[in-house]
Amino acid sequence: MSVLPLFPLTNGLLSGKVRRGQKFPTGSRLSERTEPIDAEVLDRLESLAHWAGSHARSMPEVAIAALAAQPGCGSVIAGATTSDQVKQNAGAAAWLPTALEVTELHTLVPRPVQPMLTR
């Protein structure tokens, strides 16, 4: 038995395109939101983006590969609207985070951010 996580980019929140004080990308799932994202979530996004950059990884790559590295994860179901997104999502499978990297990521994002996004 295995787990198949959905929405590994949290409806675009982990796409790397969300920045504090900026509008959500046009056409994104997040662009339909009318309320701002919680400051705690933005703090975590900034920490995660910094971590990804310091490890020469993209935010989607970190999100997808970190999920795929979890025990019991059979695959990760990620949507895409462009061929570049498909390539990026598939490319995430080429990186297997080390145990230390997974621990660091759990320290940065100790609980799921999805509940903080509910309307």
Long-range contacts (C-beta under 8 A, 24 or more apart in sequence): 1-72, 2-72, 2-73, 2-74, 2-75, 3-70, 3-72, 3-73, 3-74, 4-73, 4-74, 4-75, 4-76, 4-77, 5-67, 5-73, 5-76, 5-77, 6-77, 7-77, 7-78, 7-79, 7-114, 8-60, 8-63, 8-64, 8-67, 8-76, 8-77, 8-78, 9-59, 9-60, 9-63, 9-64, 9-78, 10-63, 10-113, 10-114, 10-117, 11-117, 13-37, 13-41, 13-45, 13-113, 13-117, 14-45, 14-48, 14-59, 14-60, 14-62, 14-63, 15-59, 15-60, 16-49, 16-52, 16-58, 16-59, 16-60, 18-42, 18-45, 20-45, 20-46, 27-81, 33-119, 35-119, 37-116, 37-117, 38-116, 40-116, 41-113, 41-116, 41-117, 44-108, 44-109, 44-113, 47-108, 47-109, 48-105, 48-108, 48-109, 51-104, 51-105, 51-108, 55-101, 57-95, 58-88, 60-85, 60-88, 60-89, 60-92, 61-88, 61-91, 61-92, 61-95, 62-97, 62-105, 63-92, 64-89, 64-92, 64-93, 65-92, 65-93, 65-95, 65-96, 65-97, 66-97, 66-101, 66-102, 66-105, 68-92, 68-93, 69-96, 69-97, 69-102, 70-102
